[in-house]
Amino acid sequence: MNKELIKQNHVYWQNRALGYSEVNKEELAGVQRENWTSFLTSEITLQFPGRKRSDIKILDVGAGPGFISIILAEAGFNVTAFDFSESMLKEARANAGDMTESITFIQGNAMELPFEVESFDVVFSRNLTWNLPEPKTAYNQWVRVLKKNGLMLVFDANWYTYLVDDKKRGEYNQDRMNVAEQGLGDYNIGANFDQMEAIAIQMPLTDRIRPAWDEEYLQSMAAGQVSIKEDIGQVLYSTKEKINYKSTPLFMVKLIKD
């Protein structure tokens, strides 16, 4: 495992926690709260009909400042928020407010989960796999801790493809112009963004075609039924996010474990 890259990544996200927390607070105050809650509760209850929500154990891998963990705990599920960065988890606890005691917070590496085999009914991840030095290892770990008939939901996008694709660079730049013209905040401009680009260019998924890569690898594992939903951001995003991320649509990878 690339220890130096992991170290760089950890330092970056430690320093990014406050800024990223502001984005999560914006989500908690916006349409995203209802959009994500409605969508995820529908997916989970469809998979576990008749189950009490409090008995459904969910692992939120890469929980960051807590948005998903918070809304799922509010919905009544048994949630563990797991993140690489201690400062992210500090923000998550603060953002959770009255829900803090209802969530289990654990710091650790998404590629080396400290949980027993088949510990969770649901494994959830958002905007994480692109940022992993060994995504195959991570997927193996996530499937390992998932119970039989369990549900894995992975949301991600080709976030830094513009670093290796000129066409995507043009589309990305157009997004920046559209955001500026409409007077919206730009999620892709901020402190230390050059550092993230330097890290992203080293990540193995930056130059892969996704979610095709994810689907192919999960099918090769023969772990269960795999399905894909492209551009799921049209259902989940705010208008501001849709404009910010037009060239980088969010996708969902779903696995039901055999």
CORTA-V627323 format. One record per residue. BURIAL is I if it has 24 or more other ideal C-beta (glycine too) atoms within 12 Angstrom, else O. Layout:
{{BURIAL} {BURIAL}}
This chain:
{{O} {O} {O} {O} {O} {I} {O} {I} {I} {I} {O} {I} {I} {I} {O} {I} {I} {I} {I} {I} {I} {O} {I} {I} {I} {I} {I} {I} {O} {O} {O} {I} {I} {O} {I} {I} {I} {O} {I} {I} {I} {O} {I} {I} {I} {O} {I} {I} {O} {O} {O} {O} {I} {O} {O} {I} {I} {I} {I} {I} {I} {I} {I} {I} {I} {I} {I} {I} {I} {I} {I} {I} {I} {I} {I} {O} {I} {I} {I} {I} {I} {I} {I} {I} {I} {O} {I} {I} {I} {I} {I} {I} {I} {I} {I} {I} {O} {O} {I} {O} {O} {I} {I} {I} {I} {I} {I} {I} {I} {I} {I} {O} {I} {O} {I} {O} {O} {O} {I} {I} {I} {I} {I} {I} {I} {I} {I} {I} {I} {I} {I} {I} {I} {I} {I} {I} {I} {I} {I} {I} {I} {I} {I} {I} {I} {I} {I} {O} {O} {I} {I} {I} {I} {I} {I} {I} {I} {I} {I} {I} {I} {I} {I} {O} {O} {O} {O} {I} {O} {O} {O} {I} {O} {O} {I} {I} {O} {O} {I} {O} {O} {O} {O} {I} {O} {I} {I} {I} {O} {O} {O} {O} {O} {O} {O} {I} {I} {O} {I} {I} {O} {I} {I} {I} {I} {I} {O} {I} {O} {I} {I} {O} {I} {I} {I} {O} {I} {I} {O} {O} {I} {O} {I} {I} {O} {I} {O} {I} {I} {O} {O} {I} {I} {O} {I} {I} {I} {I} {O} {I} {I} {I} {I} {I} {I} {I} {I} {I} {I} {I} {I} {I} {I} {I} {I} {I} {I} {O}}
